[in-house]
Amino acid sequence: MSAIASKLYESTISENLAQNSTKSPPGNLRENLQQAIASELAPQVREIDRGYYPTAFMHRIGELGAFSQATSKEWGGTGKGILPTLRGIEAVSEVCMSTGFVAWCQNACAWYVQNSESSYLHQELLPKVSSGEQLAGTGLSNPMKHFAGIEKIKLSAKPVSGGYVLNGMLPWVSNIDRDHVFAIAAKLEDHEGYLMAVISGDWQGLTLRQDAEFIALEGTKTFKCIFRDMFVPTDWILANDADRDRPCNQYIQTIRPGFILSQVGMGLGIVRSCIDLIQREDRRKGHINQFLEDSAEKLEQDLAQLQLQSYGLAETIQCGRKIEPKDVLVSVIQARIGASELALRASQSAMLHAGAIAYVKGSDFERKLRESYFVAIVTPAIKHLKKMLAEIS
């Protein structure tokens, strides 16, 4: 843990321990969100595993404020920052990580717009995304990997009157549909730099295809996106290297800590639910489970430490507050790696504690195992994060 993270860790221990009986955001949001999760999400988990997308639930938690915490009050949010955002994702992921992931996608898109310089997007789009009225995804997996030197950028942008024309293909983008919006990045054809924008799934020239069946995350509206001369107007641009006032590199440095840290909520939620499963199994099998290394008690301790570290870091990432990314980025990356690795440990331990019953198709243990691997693989994956750490070092 870095010096900054250690100070934050110490300064937030008492506050977070007082709230640690919770598994979701503080205040009324926490209570209301838990009620919605129990009554509306939990009964649908099996259907979501088979590909059902919980549209009504997403709109409902948007109304409750699950997507508006990191949006400034000026644009219809609460201005509280990443901490309640992370904890909301944690609460949803505890019951269904697929839905926790799309909740993260929604929050990520709001975060992109919040940190842009587009007054049009601030006024016309951000309040709708933050309230859950407009559902939204994030298409920045490819550019995040590209800017880390992992893969080539897949979209190109050609300047035309009033905006740009996009061409190319993104393999899988989640929480999108014809009536959703999502973010993209493209290489400028007439410039060495890049363009980042928000687009709508129903714009002419964009084709959405579902061409893969996943072992998890089926109910996430994940599509291949094919761009053939799709026009994006200037008003919808988030950052543009052709514009000195809105360079992409500066913009990415601003959004990256919140982008990465809020994903920790997915891992925390899975770990919490795995601990609950282990404790349930120990009531009948404790006499033999005591010989397994990752006990519920050990995982509880590691979860509490990761929560305190992550919550403390999240308190530094507030909307409207400019921070020096290098001050927190290393600790953010370490927390994100920790969430992935702890989720993998916890889901494996739950399988081992359950034994043969965990192999029944559709069991809670199977779902947690599949979902934990997604936390470790989704951009930025463990290997991506470790590459970033090596380069910073």
Secondary structure as the mmCIF struct_conf table of DSSP 4:
data_model
#
loop_
_struct_conf.conf_type_id
_struct_conf.id
_struct_conf.beg_label_comp_id
_struct_conf.beg_label_asym_id
_struct_conf.beg_label_seq_id
_struct_conf.end_label_comp_id
_struct_conf.end_label_asym_id
_struct_conf.end_label_seq_id
HELX_RH_AL_P HELX_RH_AL_P1 ALA A 3 GLN A 19
TURN_TY1_P TURN_TY1_P1 ASN A 20 SER A 21
BEND BEND1 LYS A 23 SER A 24
BEND BEND2 PRO A 26 PRO A 26
HELX_RH_AL_P HELX_RH_AL_P2 GLY A 27 ALA A 36
HELX_RH_PI_P HELX_RH_PI_P1 ILE A 37 LEU A 41
HELX_RH_3T_P HELX_RH_3T_P1 ALA A 42 GLN A 44
HELX_RH_AL_P HELX_RH_AL_P3 VAL A 45 ASP A 49
TURN_TY1_P TURN_TY1_P2 ARG A 50 GLY A 51
HELX_RH_AL_P HELX_RH_AL_P4 THR A 55 LEU A 64
TURN_TY1_P TURN_TY1_P3 GLY A 65 PHE A 67
TURN_TY1_P TURN_TY1_P4 GLN A 69 ALA A 70
BEND BEND3 THR A 71 THR A 71
HELX_RH_3T_P HELX_RH_3T_P2 LYS A 73 TRP A 75
TURN_TY1_P TURN_TY1_P5 GLY A 76 GLY A 76
BEND BEND4 GLY A 77 GLY A 77
HELX_RH_AL_P HELX_RH_AL_P5 ILE A 82 VAL A 95
HELX_RH_AL_P HELX_RH_AL_P6 MET A 97 GLN A 114
TURN_TY1_P TURN_TY1_P6 ASN A 115 ASN A 115
BEND BEND5 SER A 116 SER A 116
HELX_RH_AL_P HELX_RH_AL_P7 SER A 119 GLU A 124
TURN_TY1_P TURN_TY1_P7 LEU A 125 LEU A 125
HELX_RH_AL_P HELX_RH_AL_P8 LEU A 126 SER A 131
TURN_TY1_P TURN_TY1_P8 GLY A 132 GLY A 132
BEND BEND6 GLU A 133 GLN A 134
STRN STRN1 ALA A 136 THR A 138
HELX_RH_AL_P HELX_RH_AL_P9 SER A 141 PHE A 147
TURN_TY1_P TURN_TY1_P9 ALA A 148 GLY A 149
BEND BEND7 ILE A 150 GLU A 151
STRN STRN2 LEU A 155 VAL A 160
TURN_TY1_P TURN_TY1_P10 SER A 161 GLY A 162
STRN STRN3 GLY A 163 VAL A 173
STRN STRN4 SER A 174 SER A 174
BEND BEND8 ASN A 175 ASN A 175
TURN_TY1_P TURN_TY1_P11 ARG A 178 ASP A 179
STRN STRN5 VAL A 181 LEU A 188
TURN_TY1_P TURN_TY1_P12 GLU A 189 ASP A 190
BEND BEND9 HIS A 191 GLY A 193
STRN STRN6 TYR A 194 SER A 200
TURN_TY1_P TURN_TY1_P13 GLY A 201 ASP A 202
BEND BEND10 TRP A 203 TRP A 203
TURN_TY1_P TURN_TY1_P14 GLN A 204 GLY A 205
STRN STRN7 LEU A 206 ARG A 209
BEND BEND11 ILE A 215 ALA A 216
HELX_RH_3T_P HELX_RH_3T_P3 GLU A 218 THR A 220
STRN STRN8 PHE A 223 PRO A 233
HELX_RH_3T_P HELX_RH_3T_P4 THR A 234 TRP A 236
STRN STRN9 ILE A 237 ASN A 240
TURN_TY1_P TURN_TY1_P15 ASP A 241 ALA A 242
BEND BEND12 ASP A 243 ASP A 243
TURN_TY1_P TURN_TY1_P16 ARG A 244 ASP A 245
BEND BEND13 ARG A 246 ARG A 246
HELX_RH_AL_P HELX_RH_AL_P10 CYS A 248 SER A 262
TURN_TY1_P TURN_TY1_P17 GLN A 263 GLN A 263
HELX_RH_AL_P HELX_RH_AL_P11 VAL A 264 ASN A 289
TURN_TY1_P TURN_TY1_P18 GLN A 290 PHE A 291
BEND BEND14 LEU A 292 ASP A 294
HELX_RH_AL_P HELX_RH_AL_P12 ALA A 296 ALA A 314
TURN_TY1_P TURN_TY1_P19 GLU A 315 THR A 316
TURN_TY1_P TURN_TY1_P20 CYS A 319 GLY A 320
HELX_RH_AL_P HELX_RH_AL_P13 PRO A 325 ALA A 354
HELX_RH_3T_P HELX_RH_3T_P5 GLY A 355 TYR A 359
BEND BEND15 VAL A 360 VAL A 360
TURN_TY1_P TURN_TY1_P21 LYS A 361 GLY A 362
HELX_RH_AL_P HELX_RH_AL_P14 ASP A 364 ILE A 377
BEND BEND16 VAL A 378 PRO A 380
HELX_LH_PP_P HELX_LH_PP_P1 ALA A 381 ALA A 381
HELX_RH_AL_P HELX_RH_AL_P15 ILE A 382 ILE A 392
#
